[in-house]
């Protein structure tokens, strides 16, 4: 019985939002297994499904290593992560992208489905400050082919994140 209820609740990301009582809307789409540009694929698929989305409000979740510790960076799909800015926001000197296998182990999610919500290990999280300019943003809901839409303030609160200018482009 517990397993069934857990399966009905969806991914860990969606369970966290439900437990916190955060208003959110899941947006499933058909994931193309050949795709490796997951964020861009999400934007294209959501647009094809009739959802009017700006690539600046669809956010990708990246894990980085800042001075030997993992942190989560959430930036627009239409931008790149500024590693120097992330290091500064995290109080460090140097940042590099995390090894993909390490990112998957730490988060409990697969690449292309890493959500900033419901990660296996709670990590310092930084959301690009541009997110605050939108009524809602979309992030991975914990699997390829599933995004979740929510208010940026709710994303920050649910992840314990700090807003910081960590994107470029």
N, C-alpha and C positions, 0 to 999 in steps of 0.2 A: 504494500500500500504506500509506504513512504517513497519507494522508488518511482511509483507511478505519479504521485504528486510532484516529485522533483522533475520528472520528465515534462510534465505539463507546464511547469513554471518556465521552461526554456533554458537559456544559457545562464551561466553565473552572472553575467552582466545584467540580464533582464531580471533575474531574481533579486539582485541588489536594489535595482530601481523599484521593484514591487515592494520589497521589504521596507524601503525608505518612504514609500508613498509618493514617489516622484512621478509627475505627469510625463508620459513618454509615448511615442508611437513607433512600433517596429515597422521597418520597411524591408521585406524580403525581396530578393531578386534572384534570377538564375545566374549562378556563378559559372563562368567559362573555365574549365580546368586547365586550359592552355594559357590563361592569362597570368602574368606575374606582376603587372602594374595594377595592383588591387584597388587603390584609391581611384585611379582614373576609370577603371572598370565599373566601380560603384557609381560614379557620377554618370557615366554613359547609360548604365542599366536603369538607374532611377529616372533619368530623363526619358528613356525609351518607354518606361512604364507610365509616363504621364506626369510625374512629379517634377515641378519646376524648381530645380536646385542650382544654386550658384556654387561653383567648385571652391569658392572661398569659404563656404560654410559647411562643406563636407570635410571632416578632419581625419587625418591619419594618425595612428598611434605608433610611435617609434620608441625603442629602448636604446639608451645610450649609456656608456660607461664614463662617469665623471670621476677622475682621480681614483679609479678602482672600485667605485660603487655604482650600481645600476640606478638609473632614474628613467622616468617616463616623460616623453615629450609628445604633446598633442598639437599638431600644426595643420593648416589647411592643405588639402590635396594640391591646390594650385600654387603652393609655395614649397620651399626647401627648408629644412631645419638648419639654423645657424648654430653650429656646434660651439663657437666661441661665446655667443650670447647665452646658450644653455649652460655652459660651464659657469659663467658669471652668475646667472640666476640661481644655480645650485650651490653657489659659494665655493666653487672649485676653480682650478686653473686650466685644466685640459679635459676636453670631451672627445669621444670617438663613438661611432656607432657600435652597439653591442654585437657580439657574435650571435648570429641568428639562432643557433642551437641553445645558447644561454638565454636568449630572450624568450624562446618557447618554454624552456624549463621553468624559468622564473614566473612567467605570466600564467602558464597553464593553458595557453592558447596556441594555435598554429599561426605561422606567418600568413598575413592577409586576413586574419580573423582576430588579431590581438586587439582587445578592447581596453580602454583605460579603466573600465569598471569591472569589478569582480575578479581581479587578478589573484592568482594563488598566493603571491607574496606582495604585501603592501610596500610600495616604493614611493619615494618623493616624486610628485607629479607636477608638471608645468604645462599649462595650456597657453598657447599663443594669445596675447592680449587682443588680437583682431577678432577673436570669437565673441567678445563682449559687444561688438557692434551689430550682432544679429539677434532677432527674437528667438530663433532656434538654430541649433547646429545638429549635424548628424555625425555619429561615430560608429565604429564597428560594434555590433551587439554580441560579439564573441564567436562568430564563425563567418567563413567566407559566404557571401550571398545574403548577409543580414546586417542592416544598419538600424540604428535607433536614433530617433529625433527627440531632442529635449532642449530646454532652455540652457544657455551657457552657464548661468549662475547655478543651476541644479547640477550640471556636470562638475563644476568646480567644487561644490559642496559635497557631492557624493564621492569624489575621489580625494578630497582633502588637498586639492591642487592650489597652486599659486598661479595667477595670471602674470605673464612676462612676455616681452617682445622677443620671441625666440625663432621667428620665421623670417625668411628673406625671399624676395622675388614675388 
